[in-house]
Amino acid sequence: MSAKFNSLFFFFIVAGLLSLSFNGPENEKVVSLAGQWKYRLDPNDKGENEKWYLQKFNKELQLPGSLNEQNIGNPITLTTKWTGSIYDSSFYFHPRLAKYRQPNNIKIPFWLTPKKHYLGAVWYQKEVIVPEKWKHKRISLFLERAHTETVLFVDDKQIGMQNSLVAPHVYTLEKPLKPGKHTITLRIDNRVKEINVGPDSHSITDHTQGNWNGVVGKIELQAKDLVSITNVQVYPQPDKKMAIVKVALNADNFKQKGTIHLEANSFNSTQPKQKSVLSISYNLKKNQDTVSIELPMGDDFLWWDEFNPALYELKVNTLFKNEQDTKTVTFGMRKFETRGKDFYINNRPVFLRGTAENCVFPLTGYAPMDEEAWIKVFKICKSFGLNHMRFHSYCPPEAAFKAADKMGFYLQPEGPSWANHGSSLGNGKPIDQYIYDETNRMDDFYGNYASFCMMAYGNEPSGKQVEYLTKFNEYWKAKDARKLYTGASVGGSWPVIPNNEFMVRAGARGLAWNKLPESESTYEKQITQFKVPFVAHEMGQYCVFPDFTEIPKYRGAFQAKNLELFKEDLADHHMLNQANDFLMASGKLQLLCYKNEIEKALRTPGYSGFQLLGLNDYSGQGTALVGVLNAFWEEKGYASAKDFTRFCNTTVALTQVPKFIYHHDEVFNATVDVSHYGEKPLINQTVLVTLKTDDGEVIFTQRLNNQQINYGFNHLGKISFPLKSITQATKLTYEISIEATSFSNNWNIWVYPSALPTTKPSFYYTTVLDEQAKKVLHQGGNVFLNASGSIIKGKEVIQNFTPVFWNTSWFKMRPPHTLGILLNPKHPAYHHFPTDYHSDIQWWEIVNKTQVMHLEDFPVNFKPLIQPIDTWFMNRRLAMLFEAKVGNGKIIVSSANLSPQTGINQPAARQLFYSLQRYMQSADFKPEHELDIHLIEDIFKTSSKQVFDTYTKDSPDELKPKIK
């Protein structure tokens, strides 16, 4: 066996005795308190003065659990006191939303609606039996996750108070607690009081998990001998082939000599099992004592990482006279470090492909307490190419760390705070010490887990943050080198904390699609100032339209009243039958944006990772539907894991092109590149490059043989293909694949003729609905009205090519307001303009910054040729191009700038106008709907009746001046 054994014969004898001592049933040391409890609400804070702990309660509930889960609390009203910022109060005041404010029909749009709401003190009570065998034991009450402040009474005595949002509340009961019947009473208060972590912190906010009241996870009495283990921390030292094990002991009588026995076994790897055993004798030096032991791990110890997450189970046994104890922890041998601007795991570069987890679990509200649920989440994330998760302003329960350890996932839990919006750091408030207390508790309870690689105080603080977080970093770097530290995860306007070991920061994210889309630019300039790894903060945030088929899934603690409101409002705007089309079309645009942003990150030198603000949807802050998955981590229908991993994976094919739209007399030049952060370099690979038409015909093939693909960005070569053989408007697919692997990526390329046939138009082209246009229509002729720049009804709607960012409610209708376009690609109007039913890059020059028309007075069944999809908070019926019969004639109205003068420098707009021109001159030009000409004229004369009003003066941080 390869592991080294450093034990004397005496220690083997002791180890054998210890083994015999601890093979007894563990349940003799634990009494579960899960089950039926009595409770009493205390909204007026009478319980302490009236000594409710001496009284008996009548009402029953189940613990573990929350009040909301069991439909206990107050009905939701317009005066419900929520925990969270609201920057758009239109729900409370706007006449359009009055029907959702009725007592029996309250549907709030900001977040999911709990069944019931309760803020204040609640008393919980249970009678317990202390076993006779525990007569001389140290007894503790263990509450795995309580929310938030607990006060414990046993019989007629108050034991203490605890307040933690990140770790178990553990109370040592009176010594000795006599065997027999006792009454345990808990007072739990979920109000924000002296310790204010910030109302939008995901540890407490109604935006995500909800500010619930209760206890979840394990609830039990635990018994230990009077000399016992209070903590075990393992500090892997891979370079020295050992681990330092620190065993904390608690002893009533410290003048004792005993034995500490360590045994570490690998348990979840396909590689041969490894074992390390060590025993030492030790003299207790004080009541609270800690011994540091070097545990050899052998020459062939197993490494932990995302590819081979090998773990060890360490059992620590102690024997001091007749006092015995055992504690088991798991750990992994890994070294997570920085070198310059790069992360390294076990001497190999790693790129963090992450998502923020925002504690969105609609069935319970709180994060899952079982390992199986987290295994499912991490499996889904891995299937979408991710290897990293940030827990936004909260710390998950232990089950998440256990699951991440087994799945090989790199975690960044945070202190439970977004110290802003009424809270701050460094101003001498209780939050200052609380952050240290909470992060120490995180370290004590979860520090051994290999997946716990990174830590921050929390999210985007205010106050004297530079001074405070600089000291915070120094404290933790000196205390525990197992992790890397950054002061806070922040937006781009927050000050830089100079001693961060890595940055989680905005400022180098997003798409510069205010100009022609390309795939050559990088974020290098934005991150030049940083000398440590840079991880993009809250990348993406591209919205999609709501999926109303999701509503029935909310069968637990929360109801999707926000989605119900949006659905009913869409029906009131006569577009409910288009809901799924809006979802799918906006989803395709969202996927396109994520693809281009992630690819840009992968080709940026010195860029070390990203954290999406959500692979799944965020239910709060106005309802931020930014995920390709819904709140239940399920696919929505427009993007699969296979789609996503083409551009988000350990290995991703990339290309650099100056544009995606070409004329047929140009040459298509592109690079062949690969980003690689796999288990090992790829040696002697064949890379296949193809160009295909939409019907699958391969028009170009090139193989790059014997390619050596190393870690990081690899430039493998270039391709060049003259497009002269393509004589009509064509969509091509450019694909790069690594043969004999699953790694493949592709891009759409459009080719248009340089010269278009000239035909004398048989319609009247105009930029105003003038008398000549009316005359032509009256006489049965056709009119093309280019209304670009002239729209009044709809002028307030700002359309970019990219979709709504985060959501228009939280950001007070900050542009853009739309979610892409919807059209019928089989309509004869597009016969000479290849297109899908949704936005793609060829639409950029047509759509970006283009006005839209608000069809609020048009017939309810009227459908335009190009329909911009409005923000679901407004659900306005919009158009960018429509056709109609008017009088004896026919008309096409465009708010996009399409004209005979469109030049060759706008190839897509030029081609679209040509296609529309051919359509208007064909027998297929048969508009379905007839309109009164005054309805069309009104678009250029009258403002919209439906307008947005936030009714709120305050605004989110991003809309305020730079944070100091």
Stockholm file with secondary structure:
# STOCKHOLM 1.0

chainA/1-964         MSAKFNSLFFFFIVAGLLSLSFNGPENEKVVSLAGQWKYRLDPNDKGENEKWYLQKFNKELQLPGSLNEQNIGNPITLTTKWTGSIYDSSFYFHPRLAKYRQPNNIKIPFWLTPKKHYLGAVWYQKEVIVPEKWKHKRISLFLERAHTETVLFVDDKQIGMQNSLVAPHVYTLEKPLKPGKHTITLRIDNRVKEINVGPDSHSITDHTQGNWNGVVGKIELQAKDLVSITNVQVYPQPDKKMAIVKVALNADNFKQKGTIHLEANSFNSTQPKQKSVLSISYNLKKNQDTVSIELPMGDDFLWWDEFNPALYELKVNTLFKNEQDTKTVTFGMRKFETRGKDFYINNRPVFLRGTAENCVFPLTGYAPMDEEAWIKVFKICKSFGLNHMRFHSYCPPEAAFKAADKMGFYLQPEGPSWANHGSSLGNGKPIDQYIYDETNRMDDFYGNYASFCMMAYGNEPSGKQVEYLTKFNEYWKAKDARKLYTGASVGGSWPVIPNNEFMVRAGARGLAWNKLPESESTYEKQITQFKVPFVAHEMGQYCVFPDFTEIPKYRGAFQAKNLELFKEDLADHHMLNQANDFLMASGKLQLLCYKNEIEKALRTPGYSGFQLLGLNDYSGQGTALVGVLNAFWEEKGYASAKDFTRFCNTTVALTQVPKFIYHHDEVFNATVDVSHYGEKPLINQTVLVTLKTDDGEVIFTQRLNNQQINYGFNHLGKISFPLKSITQATKLTYEISIEATSFSNNWNIWVYPSALPTTKPSFYYTTVLDEQAKKVLHQGGNVFLNASGSIIKGKEVIQNFTPVFWNTSWFKMRPPHTLGILLNPKHPAYHHFPTDYHSDIQWWEIVNKTQVMHLEDFPVNFKPLIQPIDTWFMNRRLAMLFEAKVGNGKIIVSSANLSPQTGINQPAARQLFYSLQRYMQSADFKPEHELDIHLIEDIFKTSSKQVFDTYTKDSPDELKPKIK
#=GR chainA/1-964 SS CCSCCCCCHHHHHHHHHHHHHTCSCGGGGEEECCEEEEEEEETTSCTTTTTGGGSCCCEEEEESEETGGGTCSBCCCTTCCCSSCCSCCHHHHCGGGGGGGSTTCCCCSSSCEESSBCCSEEEEEEEEEECGGGTTSEEEEEEEEEESEEEEEETTEEEEEEECSSSCEEEECCSSCCSEEEEEEEEEECSCCSSCCCTTCTTTCTTTTCCCCEEEEEEEEEEECSEEEEEEEEEEEGGGTEEEEEEEEEESSCCCEEEEEEEEEECSCSSCCCEEEEEEEEECCSSEEEEEEEEECCTTCCBCSSSCCCCEEEEEEEEETTEEEEEEEEECBCCEEEETTEEEETTEEECEEEEEECCCCTTTSSCCCSHHHHHHHHHHHHHTTCCEEEETTSCCCHHHHHHHHHHTCEEECEEEECCCSSCCBSSSCHHHHHHHHHHHHHHHHHTTCTTBCEEEEEBCCCBSHHHHHHHHHHHHHHHCTTSEECSCBBCTTSCCCTTCSSEEESSSCSCCTTSCCCSCCCSHHHHTTCCSCEEEEEECCBCCCCCGGGGGGCCSSEECHHHHHHHHHHHHTTCGGGHHHHHHHHHHHHHHHHHHHHHHHHTSTTEEEEEESCSBCBCCTTTBCCCSBCTTSCBCSSCCHHHHTTTSSSEEEECCCSCSEEETTSEEEEEEEEEECSSSCEEEEEEEEEEEETTCCEEEEEEEEEEEECSEEEEEEEEEEECTTCCSCEEEEEEEEETTSSCEEEEEEEEECSSCCCCCCSSEEESSCCHHHHHHHHTTCEEEEECTTCCCTTTTCCCCSSCCBSCTTTTTTCSCCEEEEECCTTSGGGTTSCCCSBCCGGGHHHHTTCCCEECTTSCTTCCCSBEEEECTTTCCCEESEEEEEETTEEEEEESSCCCTTCCTTSHHHHHHHHHHHHHHTSTTCCCSCBCCHHHHHHTTTCCCSSCCCCCCCCCCGGGSSCCC
#=GC SS_cons         CCSCCCCCHHHHHHHHHHHHHTCSCGGGGEEECCEEEEEEEETTSCTTTTTGGGSCCCEEEEESEETGGGTCSBCCCTTCCCSSCCSCCHHHHCGGGGGGGSTTCCCCSSSCEESSBCCSEEEEEEEEEECGGGTTSEEEEEEEEEESEEEEEETTEEEEEEECSSSCEEEECCSSCCSEEEEEEEEEECSCCSSCCCTTCTTTCTTTTCCCCEEEEEEEEEEECSEEEEEEEEEEEGGGTEEEEEEEEEESSCCCEEEEEEEEEECSCSSCCCEEEEEEEEECCSSEEEEEEEEECCTTCCBCSSSCCCCEEEEEEEEETTEEEEEEEEECBCCEEEETTEEEETTEEECEEEEEECCCCTTTSSCCCSHHHHHHHHHHHHHTTCCEEEETTSCCCHHHHHHHHHHTCEEECEEEECCCSSCCBSSSCHHHHHHHHHHHHHHHHHTTCTTBCEEEEEBCCCBSHHHHHHHHHHHHHHHCTTSEECSCBBCTTSCCCTTCSSEEESSSCSCCTTSCCCSCCCSHHHHTTCCSCEEEEEECCBCCCCCGGGGGGCCSSEECHHHHHHHHHHHHTTCGGGHHHHHHHHHHHHHHHHHHHHHHHHTSTTEEEEEESCSBCBCCTTTBCCCSBCTTSCBCSSCCHHHHTTTSSSEEEECCCSCSEEETTSEEEEEEEEEECSSSCEEEEEEEEEEEETTCCEEEEEEEEEEEECSEEEEEEEEEEECTTCCSCEEEEEEEEETTSSCEEEEEEEEECSSCCCCCCSSEEESSCCHHHHHHHHTTCEEEEECTTCCCTTTTCCCCSSCCBSCTTTTTTCSCCEEEEECCTTSGGGTTSCCCSBCCGGGHHHHTTCCCEECTTSCTTCCCSBEEEECTTTCCCEESEEEEEETTEEEEEESSCCCTTCCTTSHHHHHHHHHHHHHHTSTTCCCSCBCCHHHHHHTTTCCCSSCCCCCCCCCCGGGSSCCC
//
